[in-house]
Amino acid sequence: MNNILLLNTILLIITSINAIDNILPTSSKLERNDHYIQQKFNEEYEELKNIQGHDLPIPIGNLSKPLHDKLVTLRASIMTWAIKALNANPKVISQPNCDTKSRYSCDCTFWNGIACSNAESDNAFSCDEPWESQSPNGMIWRSPWEAAAQNSTNPDFFSRDQGLGILTHLTNSNADNVTWYDKWWQFIDGNKGSMCPGSFYDCKFVTPFWCTFDTVASKKGLKEPNESWMLPKFGKGACNNQNLYIYISCKYNDNGSGLHLAALDVYIRRQLNIWDQVLQNSADVLHKRDPQNAFFRWLSEGTSDGLADLIISQVPKDGNHTLHQWSFVREDSEKAWEQSMGWDYIFLIDHLLKAPVVV
């Protein structure tokens, strides 16, 4: 990797974040996090400049026949109780009671986007998300119920987190019904580069998100984001060496939701067959920070009997637990696997079952 080009990329992202601070002077947690990441770029430069970004093979791994068969059995068992937690109409993944007046969302667009990136035909939930959550004007909401109500229990209506879920969905090679994407693109463009009404920072296309959006769109043959959406408007060149930004996010985002979002950026590249030393280092950092997170371990090492054993030890025996959640979004200390909604592990098991079986 050219060190001068790397330095220019880092400085460009830092400049972008500084400009965001000037454009959006009202401090928010998200903005403060951006500023924190900026500081970490400065601190980490000496390490980053030595990371060689040459292509690497994606870690695939393999399974022994006994562990493969155990995962097949476990998957069938999970299905018997996970399917009961699906909302009836439409059948989408969410936490319980998401269609109540006080809790419309439960981020269905986010969870379904991840699950549908690797959905099998028997998964029972609808992968018609996100277009079931789309208004006639093209705006996408956090859930079908919010779209129907044309209102949200979240003040910002949408977020980059939700957008990342949609981009994750699009990495599925079977995600070929993209008429909704063109409508969504037109809505964003007509809304001055924002995914929701108003001036909410979390709906804007800050540079790293713009780059992920552009990467997915270009790889899937979709209309790429307008450069005018990028905040600030530095153009596509700001995405040079974008994987380095992912590495910094994996290293410094807070454990829990923030780290999971960084992991999705790694996962999206893996789905698109983009892999280099920077992304491998990013996945390794994820696994090191939360070693009991089975999703992070798979990103770092690929499939293995050891990972299969970890999954088998973590999955609840039935669905008789009060809270159902996507466990990979929580830090290890919370032991969220004990409250798994089931679909998180089906998503991951289906990835493991695609690995070669060693007899």
C-alpha positions as CSV (number, residue, x, y, z in Angstrom):
1,M,0.0,0.0,0.0
2,N,1.3,3.4,-0.9
3,N,2.0,5.2,2.4
4,I,1.4,8.7,0.9
5,L,-2.0,7.6,-0.4
6,L,-2.8,6.1,3.0
7,L,-1.9,9.3,4.7
8,N,-4.0,11.3,2.3
9,T,-6.9,9.1,2.9
10,I,-6.6,9.4,6.7
11,L,-6.3,13.2,6.5
12,L,-9.3,13.4,4.1
13,I,-11.5,11.5,6.6
14,I,-10.2,13.6,9.4
15,T,-10.9,16.7,7.4
16,S,-14.4,15.3,6.6
17,I,-15.1,14.9,10.3
18,N,-13.9,18.3,11.2
19,A,-16.1,19.8,8.5
20,I,-19.1,17.8,9.9
21,D,-18.4,19.4,13.3
22,N,-18.6,22.8,11.6
23,I,-21.7,22.0,9.6
24,L,-23.5,20.4,12.6
25,P,-22.3,22.4,15.6
26,T,-24.9,20.8,18.0
27,S,-23.1,18.0,19.7
28,S,-24.6,14.6,19.8
29,K,-23.3,11.2,20.9
30,L,-22.8,10.2,17.3
31,E,-20.9,13.3,16.5
32,R,-18.7,12.9,19.6
33,N,-18.0,9.4,18.5
34,D,-16.9,10.7,15.1
35,H,-14.6,13.1,16.8
36,Y,-13.2,10.3,19.0
37,I,-12.5,8.2,15.9
38,Q,-10.7,11.2,14.4
39,Q,-8.4,11.3,17.4
40,K,-7.7,7.6,17.1
41,F,-6.7,8.1,13.5
42,N,-4.1,10.5,14.6
43,E,-2.8,8.1,17.3
44,E,-2.9,5.0,15.1
45,Y,-1.2,6.4,12.0
46,E,2.2,4.8,12.7
47,E,0.6,1.4,13.0
48,L,-1.8,1.9,10.1
49,K,0.8,2.9,7.6
50,N,2.5,-0.5,8.0
51,I,-0.7,-2.5,7.3
52,Q,-0.3,-3.9,3.8
53,G,-3.7,-4.0,2.1
54,H,-2.9,-6.8,-0.4
55,D,-5.7,-9.3,-1.2
56,L,-6.0,-12.3,1.0
57,P,-8.3,-15.4,0.8
58,I,-11.4,-15.2,2.9
59,P,-11.2,-17.5,5.9
60,I,-13.6,-20.3,5.0
61,G,-12.5,-23.3,7.2
62,N,-14.3,-26.6,7.4
63,L,-16.3,-29.0,9.5
64,S,-16.0,-32.6,10.5
65,K,-19.0,-34.7,9.6
66,P,-20.1,-35.2,13.2
67,L,-20.2,-31.5,13.9
68,H,-21.9,-30.8,10.6
69,D,-24.6,-33.2,11.5
70,K,-24.9,-31.7,15.0
71,L,-25.4,-28.3,13.5
72,V,-28.1,-29.6,11.2
73,T,-29.9,-31.1,14.2
74,L,-29.5,-27.9,16.2
75,R,-30.8,-25.8,13.4
76,A,-34.0,-27.9,13.2
77,S,-34.5,-27.6,16.9
78,I,-34.1,-23.8,16.8
79,M,-36.7,-23.5,14.1
80,T,-39.3,-25.2,16.2
81,W,-39.3,-22.3,18.7
82,A,-37.9,-19.3,16.7
83,I,-40.7,-19.5,14.2
84,K,-43.2,-18.9,17.0
85,A,-41.6,-15.5,17.7
86,L,-42.2,-14.2,14.2
87,N,-44.9,-11.6,13.8
88,A,-47.8,-13.0,12.0
89,N,-48.5,-10.3,9.4
90,P,-46.1,-9.7,7.9
91,K,-43.7,-12.4,9.0
92,V,-40.7,-10.4,10.0
93,I,-38.0,-10.8,12.6
94,S,-38.4,-8.5,15.7
95,Q,-38.6,-8.6,19.4
96,P,-42.0,-9.4,20.9
97,N,-44.8,-6.8,20.9
98,C,-43.4,-4.7,18.1
99,D,-46.8,-3.9,16.7
100,T,-48.1,-2.0,19.8
101,K,-48.7,1.7,19.7
102,S,-45.8,2.4,22.1
103,R,-43.3,0.2,20.2
104,Y,-43.9,0.0,16.5
105,S,-40.4,-0.6,15.3
106,C,-38.0,-3.0,17.1
107,D,-35.8,-2.3,14.1
108,C,-37.3,-4.9,11.8
109,T,-35.5,-3.4,8.8
110,F,-32.2,-3.9,10.5
111,W,-32.6,-7.5,11.8
112,N,-34.3,-8.7,8.6
113,G,-31.6,-7.1,6.5
114,I,-28.9,-9.1,8.3
115,A,-30.9,-12.4,8.3
116,C,-31.9,-12.1,4.6
117,S,-28.3,-11.7,3.6
118,N,-28.0,-15.4,4.1
119,A,-31.5,-16.7,4.1
120,E,-32.5,-20.2,3.1
121,S,-35.8,-21.1,1.6
122,D,-37.2,-22.6,4.8
123,N,-36.4,-19.7,7.1
124,A,-40.2,-18.8,7.3
125,F,-39.6,-15.0,7.7
126,S,-40.3,-12.7,4.8
127,C,-37.4,-11.2,2.9
128,D,-39.8,-8.8,1.3
129,E,-38.3,-6.4,3.9
130,P,-37.4,-3.7,3.3
131,W,-39.9,-2.9,0.6
132,E,-42.7,-3.9,3.0
133,S,-41.5,-1.0,5.1
134,Q,-41.4,1.5,2.2
135,S,-43.8,4.4,1.7
136,P,-45.2,5.2,-1.8
137,N,-42.7,8.2,-1.9
138,G,-39.8,5.7,-1.6
139,M,-38.9,6.4,2.1
140,I,-38.0,3.3,4.1
141,W,-39.0,3.0,7.7
142,R,-37.8,0.9,10.6
143,S,-40.7,-1.6,10.3
144,P,-43.8,-2.3,8.2
145,W,-46.0,-1.0,11.0
146,E,-44.2,2.4,11.0
147,A,-44.6,2.6,7.3
148,A,-48.3,1.9,7.6
149,A,-48.7,4.4,10.4
150,Q,-46.5,7.0,8.6
151,N,-45.1,7.7,12.0
152,S,-42.3,6.4,14.2
153,T,-41.7,6.0,17.9
154,N,-38.1,7.0,17.1
155,P,-37.7,10.8,16.6
156,D,-35.4,10.4,13.6
157,F,-37.6,7.9,11.8
158,F,-34.6,6.0,10.4
159,S,-30.8,5.8,10.9
160,R,-27.6,4.8,9.3
161,D,-27.8,1.6,11.4
162,Q,-31.0,0.7,9.5
163,G,-29.4,1.7,6.2
164,L,-26.5,-0.6,7.0
165,G,-29.0,-3.4,7.5
166,I,-30.5,-2.7,4.1
167,L,-27.0,-2.7,2.5
168,T,-26.3,-6.1,4.2
169,H,-29.5,-7.5,2.7
170,L,-28.4,-6.3,-0.8
171,T,-25.2,-8.4,-0.5
172,N,-27.3,-11.5,-1.0
173,S,-26.8,-12.7,-4.5
174,N,-30.5,-13.6,-4.5
175,A,-31.6,-10.1,-3.7
176,D,-32.7,-9.4,-7.2
177,N,-36.0,-7.6,-6.6
178,V,-34.5,-4.1,-6.5
179,T,-37.4,-1.9,-7.8
180,W,-37.7,-0.7,-4.2
181,Y,-34.0,0.3,-4.3
182,D,-34.6,2.7,-7.2
183,K,-37.5,4.3,-5.4
184,W,-35.4,4.6,-2.2
185,W,-32.6,6.2,-4.2
186,Q,-34.9,8.8,-5.7
187,F,-36.3,9.6,-2.2
188,I,-32.8,10.1,-0.8
189,D,-31.8,12.3,-3.7
190,G,-34.9,14.4,-3.5
191,N,-34.4,14.7,0.2
192,K,-30.9,16.3,-0.2
193,G,-29.0,13.2,0.7
194,S,-30.9,12.2,3.8
195,M,-32.7,8.9,4.5
196,C,-35.4,10.6,6.7
197,P,-37.2,13.9,6.9
198,G,-35.6,16.7,8.8
199,S,-32.0,17.4,9.6
200,F,-31.2,14.4,11.7
201,Y,-27.4,13.7,11.7
202,D,-28.0,9.9,11.9
203,C,-29.8,9.9,8.5
204,K,-26.9,11.7,6.7
205,F,-24.4,10.1,4.4
206,V,-21.2,10.8,6.4
207,T,-18.1,9.7,4.4
208,P,-17.6,6.1,5.7
209,F,-21.3,5.2,5.2
210,W,-21.3,6.8,1.8
211,C,-18.4,4.6,0.9
212,T,-20.1,1.4,2.1
213,F,-23.2,2.3,0.2
214,D,-21.2,3.0,-2.9
215,T,-19.3,-0.3,-2.6
216,V,-22.4,-2.4,-2.3
217,A,-24.2,-0.5,-5.1
218,S,-21.3,-0.8,-7.5
219,K,-20.7,-4.5,-6.8
220,K,-24.4,-5.3,-7.2
221,G,-24.9,-3.3,-10.4
222,L,-27.2,-0.8,-8.7
223,K,-27.3,3.0,-9.1
224,E,-24.5,4.4,-7.1
225,P,-25.0,7.2,-4.5
226,N,-24.9,10.7,-5.7
227,E,-21.6,12.3,-4.7
228,S,-23.6,15.3,-3.5
229,W,-25.0,13.2,-0.7
230,M,-21.6,12.8,0.9
231,L,-21.1,15.0,4.0
232,P,-18.9,16.9,3.4
233,K,-18.8,16.7,-0.4
234,F,-15.2,15.4,-1.1
235,G,-16.2,13.1,-3.9
236,K,-15.5,9.4,-4.4
237,G,-11.8,9.7,-3.8
238,A,-12.6,9.9,-0.1
239,C,-13.2,6.1,-0.3
240,N,-9.6,5.3,-1.1
241,N,-8.4,2.7,1.5
242,Q,-11.8,2.8,3.2
243,N,-11.0,-0.5,4.9
244,L,-8.7,1.3,7.2
245,Y,-11.6,3.3,8.6
246,I,-13.3,-0.1,9.3
247,Y,-10.2,-1.3,11.2
248,I,-10.3,1.8,13.4
249,S,-14.0,1.3,14.1
250,C,-13.4,-2.3,15.0
251,K,-10.6,-1.3,17.4
252,Y,-12.3,1.7,19.1
253,N,-16.1,1.5,18.8
254,D,-17.7,0.6,22.1
255,N,-18.4,-3.0,22.8
256,G,-22.0,-4.0,22.0
257,S,-24.0,-2.3,19.3
258,G,-21.2,-0.1,18.1
259,L,-18.8,-3.0,17.7
260,H,-21.5,-5.0,16.0
261,L,-22.0,-2.2,13.4
262,A,-18.3,-2.3,12.7
263,A,-18.5,-6.0,12.3
264,L,-21.3,-5.6,9.7
265,D,-19.0,-3.4,7.6
266,V,-16.5,-6.3,7.7
267,Y,-19.2,-8.8,6.9
268,I,-20.5,-6.7,3.9
269,R,-17.0,-6.8,2.3
270,R,-16.8,-10.6,3.0
271,Q,-20.2,-11.1,1.3
272,L,-18.9,-9.1,-1.7
273,N,-15.7,-11.2,-1.9
274,I,-13.6,-8.2,-0.8
275,W,-10.8,-9.3,1.6
276,D,-7.4,-8.0,2.4
277,Q,-5.0,-7.8,5.3
278,V,-6.8,-4.7,6.7
279,L,-10.1,-6.5,6.8
280,Q,-8.5,-9.7,8.3
281,N,-6.9,-7.5,11.0
282,S,-10.3,-5.9,11.6
283,A,-12.0,-9.3,12.0
284,D,-9.2,-10.4,14.3
285,V,-9.7,-7.4,16.5
286,L,-13.4,-8.1,16.8
287,H,-12.8,-11.6,17.9
288,K,-10.1,-10.5,20.4
289,R,-12.4,-7.9,21.9
290,D,-15.4,-10.3,22.3
291,P,-14.1,-13.8,22.0
292,Q,-17.4,-15.4,22.9
293,N,-19.2,-13.7,20.1
294,A,-19.7,-16.5,17.6
295,F,-20.3,-14.2,14.7
296,F,-17.0,-12.3,15.3
297,R,-15.1,-15.6,15.6
298,W,-16.5,-16.7,12.3
299,L,-15.5,-13.5,10.6
300,S,-12.0,-13.9,12.0
301,E,-11.3,-17.6,11.6
302,G,-14.0,-19.1,9.4
303,T,-15.8,-22.3,10.1
304,S,-14.3,-24.8,12.6
305,D,-15.4,-27.6,14.9
306,G,-14.4,-25.4,17.8
307,L,-16.8,-22.7,16.6
308,A,-19.5,-25.3,16.1
309,D,-19.0,-26.4,19.7
310,L,-19.2,-22.8,20.9
311,I,-22.5,-22.3,19.1
312,I,-23.9,-25.6,20.4
313,S,-23.0,-24.6,24.0
314,Q,-24.7,-21.2,23.7
315,V,-28.0,-21.7,21.9
316,P,-31.0,-21.9,24.3
317,K,-32.7,-25.3,24.6
318,D,-36.1,-23.7,23.8
319,G,-37.7,-20.4,23.4
320,N,-39.0,-20.1,26.9
321,H,-37.0,-17.0,27.8
322,T,-38.7,-13.7,28.3
323,L,-36.4,-11.5,26.1
324,H,-35.6,-12.4,22.5
325,Q,-32.8,-10.6,20.8
326,W,-30.1,-10.7,18.2
327,S,-27.4,-11.8,20.6
328,F,-24.4,-10.9,18.5
329,V,-25.2,-7.2,19.0
330,R,-24.4,-7.5,22.8
331,E,-21.0,-7.6,24.5
332,D,-19.8,-10.9,26.0
333,S,-20.4,-9.8,29.6
334,E,-24.2,-9.7,29.0
335,K,-24.4,-13.4,27.9
336,A,-27.1,-12.4,25.5
337,W,-26.9,-15.8,23.8
338,E,-29.1,-17.0,26.7
339,Q,-31.8,-14.7,25.3
340,S,-31.3,-15.4,21.6
341,M,-34.2,-15.0,19.3
342,G,-32.9,-18.0,17.4
343,W,-32.7,-16.4,14.0
344,D,-29.3,-15.0,14.8
345,Y,-27.9,-18.5,15.2
346,I,-29.8,-19.9,12.2
347,F,-28.2,-17.1,10.2
348,L,-24.7,-18.1,11.4
349,I,-25.3,-21.9,11.3
350,D,-26.3,-21.5,7.7
351,H,-22.9,-19.9,7.0
352,L,-21.1,-22.7,8.7
353,L,-23.0,-25.4,6.8
354,K,-21.7,-24.0,3.6
355,A,-18.2,-24.8,4.5
356,P,-16.5,-28.0,3.3
357,V,-17.1,-31.1,5.3
358,V,-14.0,-33.2,6.2
359,V,-14.7,-36.9,6.6
